[in-house]
Amino acid sequence: MARYRIEGTIVDTSNASAEWAEETDWNGNNHISRATGSQWEHETLYRSRRGRYYTVHTSQWQGSTPRAEWVSPEAATRWLLLMGHDLPEDLAALEGEVSE
């Protein structure tokens, strides 16, 4: 469980109605995040209990602080497709708008 302030709203990851982890690809030496392109920085996508999407950004860099930000439904759809996850029902209609 983690709490973040996003534009005056407090989100609690334990209250999220859904959570999706980033996928990684092995480059021969390290697992590289598909979301960030880095072996050190990571993202997790959440759907809040009110149905809004947000990403939590974490890093393995010493001294870094996790943060969260709201993302649009279109951005959430792109993120899920890039990670290879199935789209939830509320985003399925956006697939054609964000992919070719």
FIKOLZA-1660 file (N, C-alpha, C; in steps of 0.1 Angstrom, whole numbers, plus 5000, padded with zeros to 4 digits):
% residues 100
   i   px   py   pz ch aa at
   1 5008 4988 5000  A  M  N
   1 5000 5000 5000  A  M CA
   1 5009 5012 5000  A  M  C
   2 5005 5022 4992  A  A  N
   2 5012 5035 4991  A  A CA
   2 5002 5045 4988  A  A  C
   3 5005 5057 4994  A  R  N
   3 4996 5069 4991  A  R CA
   3 5004 5079 4984  A  R  C
   4 4997 5086 4975  A  Y  N
   4 5003 5097 4967  A  Y CA
   4 4993 5108 4966  A  Y  C
   5 4998 5120 4965  A  R  N
   5 4990 5132 4962  A  R CA
   5 4991 5135 4947  A  R  C
   6 4980 5135 4940  A  I  N
   6 4980 5139 4926  A  I CA
   6 4970 5150 4924  A  I  C
   7 4976 5162 4921  A  E  N
   7 4968 5174 4919  A  E CA
   7 4957 5176 4929  A  E  C
   8 4960 5175 4942  A  G  N
   8 4951 5178 4953  A  G CA
   8 4943 5166 4957  A  G  C
   9 4944 5154 4950  A  T  N
   9 4937 5142 4954  A  T CA
   9 4946 5132 4960  A  T  C
  10 4942 5125 4970  A  I  N
  10 4951 5115 4976  A  I CA
  10 4946 5101 4970  A  I  C
  11 4955 5094 4964  A  V  N
  11 4952 5081 4959  A  V CA
  11 4960 5071 4968  A  V  C
  12 4953 5060 4970  A  D  N
  12 4959 5049 4978  A  D CA
  12 4959 5036 4969  A  D  C
  13 4971 5031 4967  A  T  N
  13 4971 5020 4957  A  T CA
  13 4964 5008 4963  A  T  C
  14 4962 5006 4976  A  S  N
  14 4954 4995 4981  A  S CA
  14 4939 4996 4978  A  S  C
  15 4935 5008 4975  A  N  N
  15 4921 5010 4971  A  N CA
  15 4918 5009 4956  A  N  C
  16 4928 5007 4948  A  A  N
  16 4927 5006 4934  A  A CA
  16 4918 4994 4930  A  A  C
  17 4910 4997 4920  A  S  N
  17 4901 4986 4915  A  S CA
  17 4908 4976 4906  A  S  C
  18 4920 4981 4900  A  A  N
  18 4928 4972 4892  A  A CA
  18 4942 4977 4892  A  A  C
  19 4952 4968 4889  A  E  N
  19 4966 4971 4889  A  E CA
  19 4972 4963 4878  A  E  C
  20 4981 4969 4870  A  W  N
  20 4989 4962 4860  A  W CA
  20 5003 4966 4862  A  W  C
  21 5011 4955 4862  A  A  N
  21 5026 4957 4863  A  A CA
  21 5032 4959 4849  A  A  C
  22 5043 4966 4848  A  E  N
  22 5050 4967 4836  A  E CA
  22 5056 4954 4832  A  E  C
  23 5058 4953 4819  A  E  N
  23 5066 4941 4814  A  E CA
  23 5080 4945 4811  A  E  C
  24 5089 4935 4812  A  T  N
  24 5103 4938 4809  A  T CA
  24 5108 4929 4798  A  T  C
  25 5118 4933 4791  A  D  N
  25 5125 4925 4781  A  D CA
  25 5139 4923 4785  A  D  C
  26 5144 4911 4783  A  W  N
  26 5158 4908 4786  A  W CA
  26 5167 4913 4774  A  W  C
  27 5177 4921 4777  A  N  N
  27 5186 4926 4766  A  N CA
  27 5199 4919 4765  A  N  C
  28 5200 4907 4772  A  G  N
  28 5212 4900 4773  A  G CA
  28 5220 4902 4785  A  G  C
  29 5217 4914 4792  A  N  N
  29 5224 4917 4804  A  N CA
  29 5214 4921 4815  A  N  C
  30 5204 4927 4812  A  N  N
  30 5194 4933 4822  A  N CA
  30 5180 4932 4817  A  N  C
  31 5171 4932 4826  A  H  N
  31 5157 4933 4823  A  H CA
  31 5153 4948 4821  A  H  C
  32 5148 4952 4809  A  I  N
  32 5146 4966 4806  A  I CA
  32 5131 4968 4806  A  I  C
  33 5126 4978 4813  A  S  N
  33 5112 4981 4813  A  S CA
  33 5107 4985 4800  A  S  C
  34 5096 4979 4795  A  R  N
  34 5090 4984 4783  A  R CA
  34 5084 4998 4785  A  R  C
  35 5079 5001 4797  A  A  N
  35 5073 5014 4799  A  A CA
  35 5083 5025 4799  A  A  C
  36 5095 5023 4804  A  T  N
  36 5104 5034 4806  A  T CA
  36 5116 5033 4797  A  T  C
  37 5119 5021 4792  A  G  N
  37 5131 5019 4785  A  G CA
  37 5144 5018 4793  A  G  C
  38 5142 5017 4806  A  S  N
  38 5153 5017 4816  A  S CA
  38 5153 5004 4824  A  S  C
  39 5165 5001 4829  A  Q  N
  39 5166 4990 4838  A  Q CA
  39 5164 4995 4853  A  Q  C
  40 5164 5008 4855  A  W  N
  40 5164 5014 4868  A  W CA
  40 5150 5020 4871  A  W  C
  41 5143 5024 4861  A  E  N
  41 5130 5032 4864  A  E CA
  41 5118 5023 4859  A  E  C
  42 5107 5024 4867  A  H  N
  42 5096 5015 4865  A  H CA
  42 5083 5022 4866  A  H  C
  43 5073 5016 4861  A  E  N
  43 5059 5021 4861  A  E CA
  43 5049 5010 4864  A  E  C
  44 5039 5013 4872  A  T  N
  44 5027 5005 4874  A  T CA
  44 5015 5013 4871  A  T  C
  45 5006 5007 4864  A  L  N
  45 4993 5014 4861  A  L CA
  45 4982 5009 4870  A  L  C
  46 4974 5019 4875  A  Y  N
  46 4963 5016 4884  A  Y CA
  46 4950 5022 4879  A  Y  C
  47 4939 5016 4882  A  R  N
  47 4926 5022 4880  A  R CA
  47 4920 5025 4894  A  R  C
  48 4917 5038 4897  A  S  N
  48 4912 5041 4910  A  S CA
  48 4898 5036 4912  A  S  C
  49 4894 5036 4924  A  R  N
  49 4880 5031 4927  A  R CA
  49 4870 5039 4920  A  R  C
  50 4873 5051 4916  A  R  N
  50 4864 5060 4908  A  R CA
  50 4865 5058 4893  A  R  C
  51 4874 5050 4889  A  G  N
  51 4876 5047 4875  A  G CA
  51 4886 5055 4868  A  G  C
  52 4894 5063 4875  A  R  N
  52 4904 5071 4868  A  R CA
  52 4917 5063 4868  A  R  C
  53 4925 5066 4858  A  Y  N
  53 4938 5058 4857  A  Y CA
  53 4950 5067 4861  A  Y  C
  54 4959 5060 4868  A  Y  N
  54 4972 5067 4871  A  Y CA
  54 4983 5058 4871  A  Y  C
  55 4995 5063 4869  A  T  N
  55 5007 5055 4869  A  T CA
  55 5015 5059 4881  A  T  C
  56 5022 5049 4887  A  V  N
  56 5031 5052 4898  A  V CA
  56 5045 5049 4892  A  V  C
  57 5054 5059 4894  A  H  N
  57 5067 5058 4889  A  H CA
  57 5077 5056 4900  A  H  C
  58 5085 5045 4899  A  T  N
  58 5094 5042 4909  A  T CA
  58 5108 5041 4903  A  T  C
  59 5118 5041 4911  A  S  N
  59 5132 5041 4906  A  S CA
  59 5141 5033 4916  A  S  C
  60 5151 5027 4910  A  Q  N
  60 5161 5020 4919  A  Q CA
  60 5172 5030 4922  A  Q  C
  61 5172 5042 4916  A  W  N
  61 5183 5051 4919  A  W CA
  61 5182 5056 4933  A  W  C
  62 5194 5056 4940  A  Q  N
  62 5194 5060 4954  A  Q CA
  62 5189 5075 4955  A  Q  C
  63 5181 5077 4965  A  G  N
  63 5176 5090 4968  A  G CA
  63 5164 5094 4960  A  G  C
  64 5159 5086 4951  A  S  N
  64 5147 5089 4943  A  S CA
  64 5135 5087 4951  A  S  C
  65 5124 5094 4948  A  T  N
  65 5112 5093 4955  A  T CA
  65 5101 5089 4945  A  T  C
  66 5093 5079 4949  A  P  N
  66 5082 5074 4940  A  P CA
  66 5072 5086 4938  A  P  C
  67 5065 5086 4927  A  R  N
  67 5055 5096 4924  A  R CA
  67 5044 5090 4916  A  R  C
  68 5033 5097 4916  A  A  N
  68 5021 5092 4908  A  A CA
  68 5016 5103 4900  A  A  C
  69 5010 5100 4888  A  E  N
  69 5003 5110 4880  A  E CA
  69 4991 5104 4873  A  E  C
  70 4981 5113 4871  A  W  N
  70 4969 5108 4863  A  W CA
  70 4973 5106 4849  A  W  C
  71 4967 5097 4842  A  V  N
  71 4969 5095 4828  A  V CA
  71 4955 5094 4822  A  V  C
  72 4954 5099 4809  A  S  N
  72 4942 5098 4802  A  S CA
  72 4938 5084 4799  A  S  C
  73 4925 5081 4796  A  P  N
  73 4921 5068 4791  A  P CA
  73 4929 5064 4779  A  P  C
  74 4932 5073 4770  A  E  N
  74 4940 5070 4758  A  E CA
  74 4954 5065 4762  A  E  C
  75 4960 5073 4771  A  A  N
  75 4974 5069 4775  A  A CA
  75 4974 5056 4782  A  A  C
  76 4964 5053 4791  A  A  N
  76 4963 5040 4797  A  A CA
  76 4961 5029 4787  A  A  C
  77 4953 5032 4777  A  T  N
  77 4952 5021 4766  A  T CA
  77 4965 5019 4759  A  T  C
  78 4972 5029 4756  A  R  N
  78 4985 5027 4749  A  R CA
  78 4995 5020 4758  A  R  C
  79 4995 5023 4771  A  W  N
  79 5004 5017 4781  A  W CA
  79 5000 5002 4782  A  W  C
  80 4988 4998 4783  A  L  N
  80 4983 4984 4784  A  L CA
  80 4987 4976 4771  A  L  C
  81 4985 4982 4760  A  L  N
  81 4988 4976 4747  A  L CA
  81 5003 4973 4746  A  L  C
  82 5011 4983 4749  A  L  N
  82 5025 4982 4749  A  L CA
  82 5030 4971 4758  A  L  C
  83 5024 4969 4769  A  M  N
  83 5028 4959 4779  A  M CA
  83 5023 4945 4775  A  M  C
  84 5013 4945 4766  A  G  N
  84 5008 4932 4762  A  G CA
  84 4996 4927 4770  A  G  C
  85 4990 4936 4778  A  H  N
  85 4979 4933 4787  A  H CA
  85 4966 4933 4779  A  H  C
  86 4956 4926 4783  A  D  N
  86 4943 4927 4778  A  D CA
  86 4937 4940 4783  A  D  C
  87 4929 4946 4774  A  L  N
  87 4923 4959 4778  A  L CA
  87 4910 4956 4786  A  L  C
  88 4908 4964 4797  A  P  N
  88 4896 4963 4804  A  P CA
  88 4884 4968 4796  A  P  C
  89 4872 4964 4799  A  E  N
  89 4860 4968 4792  A  E CA
  89 4859 4983 4789  A  E  C
  90 4862 4991 4799  A  D  N
  90 4860 5005 4797  A  D CA
  90 4870 5012 4788  A  D  C
  91 4881 5005 4784  A  L  N
  91 4891 5010 4775  A  L CA
  91 4891 5003 4761  A  L  C
  92 4883 4992 4760  A  A  N
  92 4884 4984 4748  A  A CA
  92 4880 4992 4735  A  A  C
  93 4871 5002 4736  A  A  N
  93 4867 5010 4725  A  A CA
  93 4878 5019 4720  A  A  C
  94 4888 5022 4728  A  L  N
  94 4898 5031 4724  A  L CA
  94 4910 5024 4716  A  L  C
  95 4910 5011 4716  A  E  N
  95 4921 5004 4709  A  E CA
  95 4923 5009 4695  A  E  C
  96 4913 5010 4687  A  G  N
  96 4914 5015 4673  A  G CA
  96 4919 5029 4672  A  G  C
  97 4917 5037 4682  A  E  N
  97 4921 5051 4682  A  E CA
  97 4936 5052 4684  A  E  C
  98 4942 5043 4692  A  V  N
  98 4956 5045 4696  A  V CA
  98 4965 5035 4690  A  V  C
  99 4960 5026 4682  A  S  N
  99 4969 5016 4675  A  S CA
  99 4965 5014 4661  A  S  C
 100 4975 5010 4653  A  E  N
 100 4973 5007 4639  A  E CA
 100 4977 4993 4636  A  E  C
% end
